[in-house]
């Protein structure tokens, strides 16, 4: 508990549940109209981690993902590429071999995704292998059970060791906010992950309900802001899970813009984990139904 008390002393305790609910609702009601334009739809498109994490995924899907990403600028000149392709470890080599678009990163889930319920040695070995095989980014899940059980030092040490193992590879730490039960826990998990070396904090695996929520992202964005104000280090934020419409995407862009500002609203510091969102954004931008991805 000492480690968390130290964090909260440095960064502040955050806001209670009722205030988070109120401020999130007010922010979306009062500010969202400012971001309902093609400019922000394009930003949302550029920040997508194009994701498939299903049991039936195979090499053919990986090749199709890559073919579409490689051909995107030809098919849709003037529109931005997605930020990354995100897949399971078994497909990373197929993506690496076929992805020729230099603007798109290779993101891979690891460390016992999606439950994080395996041995630390296995997590480290898997992440080391992913880094050695050329992953640009690795998405891991925080040890939610350990966190809720109060074993904060273990969680911090685990993230630190994984970050040390992957080196310069960007590490996204998934908090699984729907399981954290309170805004206080979400703030604690956010600060703990950032202090332990996370390059991004992410809401959800998409495998649990609820997944991303505006309230969780509000709390995480405030934690990112407070962490930056003390340390000067920028950490990215990635909502994921259940984000499929342009309206969904603009909700999260509104929160990022209002809390963190435009310098965060780009693929270096903001991502959206999604599978259906890209086609829906393209359809909105082109004013016709598009099923490209």
C-alpha positions, 0 to 999 in steps of 0.5 A: 500500500505504501507505493500507492500512497506515495503515488497519490501524494505526488499526483493527487488522489483524483476525483470521486465516482460521482464527480467523474460521472458528472464532469464526463457528461458535462464535457461531452454535452458541452464540447463534443460539437466542436469535434464533429467534422471531417478533420477529426474523423480523419484523425480518428482514422489515423489513430486506429489500431486495426485489430483482429484477436479471434480464435479463428484468425489465420494467415489468410486474414493476416495477408488480407489485412496487409494487402488492404493496408498496403493498398490504402493510399491508392484506393483512398488518396488524401486520407490517412493510413491507420496507425497499426495492425494488431494481432496475436503472436502466431500471426506476427511473422505473416504480418511482418513478411507482408506489411510494406506500408512504412506508415503502419506499425506492427502491434502484437498482444503478449504476456498471457493476453487476455487474462495475464494469468500465467507465470512471469517467466512465461510473460517475459519469454513471450515478450522477449520473443515478440521484440526479437521478431520485430514487433513495433508495439506490444500490448500486455494486460496488467495483473488485475487480480494482483492489483485488486488484491492489493499486491501493488509492488508485484504489479509494478515490478512485473511491468518494469521487468517486461519493459526492461525486456522489450527495450525500445519496443513501445509497451501498451499496458491494458488496465481492463478498466471494466474489472477495476470497479472504481475510478480510484482503482483506475487512477491507481492502475494508470499511475502504477503502469506509467511509473513502471514504464508503460508507453501507453495505457489502454482501457481494455482487451475487448474480451470483457464487458464493460470495455472502454467507457467515457468515464474510464478514459476521463480518469485515465486522461486526467492521470496522464495529464497529472503524470506529465505535469510532474515528470515531463514524460508523455504517455499515450492513451488507447481506448479499446473495446466496443468502439465501432461508430464515428460517434463513438470515436468522436466521444474519445477524441473530445475527451482527449482534446479537452483534457490533454489537448491537440498535442495528444491527438495523434497516433504517437499518443492516442490510439483506438483499438477497433475492428469495425471502426475503420470502415464506418469512418470511411463510409462517413467520410465518403458518404457511402457504404464502404467495406474496405477492411 
